[in-house]
Amino acid sequence: MNITSAAISIITLGSLWGRVWPLLAAILFFGFLILSHELGHFGAARAFRVSVTEFSMGMGPRLLSRVSKKTGIRYSLKAIPFGGSVLMEEDEGESEDPRAFVNQKPWKRFYILFAGALVNIVCGVLIMGVIVGLSPEVGTAEVAGFGKRSVSCDYGLQAGDKILTIDGKRVYSFMDIGFLLSRAKGNQADLTVRRGGQRVKLPGVAFPTVEDEAGGAYVARDFGVVYYSRDPEDEYASGPATAAMRVEDTLRQSATMGRMVYLSLWDMVTGKFRLSDISGPIGVVTILSNTAQEVQEASQKNNRQQLLDTLLWLLTICGMISINIGIMNLLPIPALDGGRLLFCAAEMAFRKPVPKKLEGYVHAAGFALLMLFMVVISFSDIWALVTGSR
């Protein structure tokens, strides 16, 4: 091989690696979320001395497996790189072992089931804290001003108004404004603002309608919001007061992310979202990979501002996914943690367990429907990749 051929090979490999590493990074992050979720279950079970038989990453047949001589727990890596599980002694059936999961008090089982989602939510909140800490400025829900084509100012909205609710939904952070307006019917929304220390209701405030790339239409914000700076020279950018504000911003933005999950789910159930608008694991990994690729491109251009903005957006997606996974698992859907939590709550309320056969049938039916839904969503993700529609 001559020098020219070697150089071309190195450039080709470098280009290939530049395309592959964002995908690997996205898969690793997704795996980290699954691992943290299962570690939540595992840690809670071990804390309560519940017998654990297997801790596995992935689904399907085992690729690697090892049994701990000290604890007897099998640790496995499975073929399909999505999902994971913590299997406990007689998880669903009956057992004479006092350490079996089924023989634990309902509040202990409740906490073990709840711990996985809790860890995901905490990870999401921590990611949001990093975003708030790195952001040079943070938006508020206060109106800064209007552009020449603004419409809402003609319907009573004024600069200096702090938006409290949109269509009855509380505004936790500036991110809520765009999201809640996008859900408005028609091109109008009912607002409640704080103006001069008073709550003022503004019914039927009109906003411009914008078309998206897929041909759909949504209501858009037509005003600027007030930002407060992180500039070290700013007297408000350091000290205990700003630290408290950062914590508050973190919690507010996390609350926004959490509410987006169930409102989006409701929109899906009611038919407001199309199937193509929903992403499964394949779609999520693709989005993360594409954003990581944008981070790399910004780094190569040596554009610090673009790099910071893209990196913050990547972290925002990661935080949103983490909180999303946590809350989705808490929904009372059979086969998910939330469905099992519902049965534990019923047992604590009525002081009588639900018949195991009935619970087993419910979870089996829920699991079958969930797998069918995942197959449909995965095909939708693959079709979007093939056609380039996402």
Residue pairs with C-beta under 8 A, 6 or more apart in sequence:
1 9
18 293
18 296
19 293
21 292
21 296
22 288
22 289
22 290
22 291
22 292
22 293
22 295
22 296
23 285
23 289
25 288
25 289
25 292
26 284
26 285
26 286
26 287
26 288
26 289
26 292
27 81
27 285
29 288
29 318
30 81
30 82
30 281
30 284
30 285
30 288
30 321
31 57
31 81
33 120
33 123
33 321
33 322
33 325
34 57
34 82
34 83
34 84
35 57
35 84
36 119
36 120
36 123
37 84
37 116
37 117
37 119
37 120
37 325
37 326
37 329
38 55
38 56
38 57
38 84
38 85
38 86
38 116
39 119
40 115
40 116
40 117
40 118
40 119
40 120
41 86
41 112
41 113
41 115
41 116
42 52
42 55
42 86
43 115
44 111
44 112
44 115
45 52
45 86
45 88
45 101
45 112
46 52
48 104
48 108
48 111
48 112
49 99
50 88
50 89
50 99
50 100
50 101
50 104
50 108
50 112
51 88
51 89
51 97
51 99
51 100
51 101
52 71
52 73
52 86
52 87
52 88
52 89
53 72
53 73
53 74
53 87
53 88
53 89
54 73
54 74
54 75
54 76
54 85
54 86
54 87
55 73
55 74
55 75
55 76
55 85
55 86
55 87
56 62
56 74
56 75
56 76
56 77
56 78
56 84
56 85
56 86
56 87
57 76
57 77
57 78
57 84
58 76
58 77
58 78
58 79
58 80
58 81
58 82
58 83
58 84
59 78
59 79
59 80
59 82
59 83
59 84
59 85
60 78
60 79
60 80
61 78
61 79
62 76
62 77
62 78
62 79
63 77
63 78
63 79
64 76
64 77
65 74
65 75
65 76
65 77
66 74
66 75
66 76
67 73
67 74
67 75
68 74
68 75
82 281
88 100
88 101
89 95
89 97
89 99
89 100
89 101
89 102
90 97
90 100
90 101
90 102
90 103
91 101
91 102
92 102
92 356
92 359
92 360
92 363
93 102
93 356
94 102
94 356
95 102
95 103
97 103
101 109
101 112
102 356
104 112
106 344
106 347
106 348
106 353
107 344
107 348
109 344
110 341
110 344
110 345
110 348
113 337
113 340
113 341
113 344
114 330
114 337
114 341
116 329
116 337
117 325
117 326
117 327
117 329
117 330
117 337
117 338
118 326
119 326
120 322
120 323
120 325
120 326
120 329
121 254
121 258
121 322
121 323
121 326
121 327
123 322
124 254
124 257
124 319
124 320
124 321
124 322
124 323
124 324
124 326
125 250
125 251
125 254
125 319
125 323
127 315
127 318
127 319
127 322
128 250
128 253
128 254
128 257
128 316
128 319
129 246
129 247
129 250
130 315
131 253
131 312
131 315
131 316
131 319
132 138
132 246
132 249
132 250
132 253
133 246
134 308
134 311
134 312
134 315
135 230
135 312
136 229
136 230
136 231
136 308
137 227
137 228
137 229
137 230
138 174
138 227
138 228
138 230
138 249
139 173
139 174
139 175
139 225
139 226
139 227
140 162
140 174
140 225
140 226
140 227
140 228
141 162
141 163
141 164
141 171
141 173
141 174
141 176
141 177
141 225
142 160
142 161
142 162
142 163
142 225
142 226
143 157
143 158
143 159
143 160
143 161
143 162
143 163
143 193
143 223
143 224
143 225
143 226
144 159
144 223
144 224
144 225
144 226
144 227
145 159
145 223
145 224
146 152
146 153
146 159
146 222
146 223
146 224
147 222
147 223
147 224
149 208
149 222
150 222
150 223
151 206
151 207
151 208
151 222
152 205
152 206
152 207
152 222
152 223
153 223
154 206
155 202
155 204
155 205
155 206
156 202
156 205
157 191
157 193
157 202
157 205
157 223
158 195
159 223
160 195
161 193
161 194
161 195
161 200
162 193
162 194
162 195
163 171
163 177
163 191
163 192
163 193
164 170
164 171
164 192
164 193
164 194
164 199
165 171
165 190
165 191
165 192
166 176
166 177
166 180
166 181
166 184
166 189
166 190
166 191
167 180
167 183
167 184
167 189
167 190
168 190
169 176
169 180
169 259
169 263
170 176
171 177
171 180
172 252
172 253
172 255
172 256
172 259
173 249
173 252
173 253
173 255
173 256
174 225
175 253
175 256
176 256
176 259
177 221
177 225
178 220
178 221
179 256
179 260
179 263
180 189
181 189
181 207
181 218
181 219
181 220
181 221
182 218
182 219
182 220
183 263
183 267
183 272
184 207
184 219
186 219
187 206
187 207
187 208
187 209
187 219
188 204
188 205
188 206
188 207
189 204
189 205
189 207
189 219
190 201
190 202
190 203
190 204
190 205
191 201
191 202
191 203
191 205
192 199
192 200
192 201
192 202
193 199
193 200
193 202
194 200
207 219
207 220
207 221
207 222
208 219
208 220
208 222
209 217
209 218
209 219
209 220
210 217
210 218
210 219
210 220
211 217
212 218
214 276
214 389
228 236
228 245
229 236
229 237
230 237
231 237
232 238
236 242
254 319
254 323
257 319
257 320
257 323
257 324
258 323
258 327
260 320
261 323
261 324
261 327
261 328
262 327
262 331
264 273
265 328
265 331
267 273
268 277
268 278
275 376
275 377
275 380
276 380
276 384
276 389
276 390
278 377
278 380
279 286
279 287
279 377
279 381
279 390
280 374
280 377
280 378
280 380
280 381
281 374
281 378
281 381
282 378
282 381
282 382
282 385
283 377
283 380
283 381
283 384
283 390
284 321
286 381
286 385
286 390
287 317
288 314
288 317
288 318
288 321
291 310
291 313
291 314
291 317
292 314
294 310
294 314
295 307
295 310
295 311
295 314
298 306
298 307
298 309
298 310
298 311
299 307
328 336
329 336
329 337
329 338
330 337
330 338
330 341
331 338
332 338
332 339
332 341
332 342
333 339
333 366
333 370
334 362
334 363
334 365
334 366
334 367
334 369
335 363
335 364
335 366
335 367
335 370
336 366
336 370
339 362
339 363
339 366
340 363
343 354
343 359
346 354
347 353
347 354
381 390
383 389
384 390
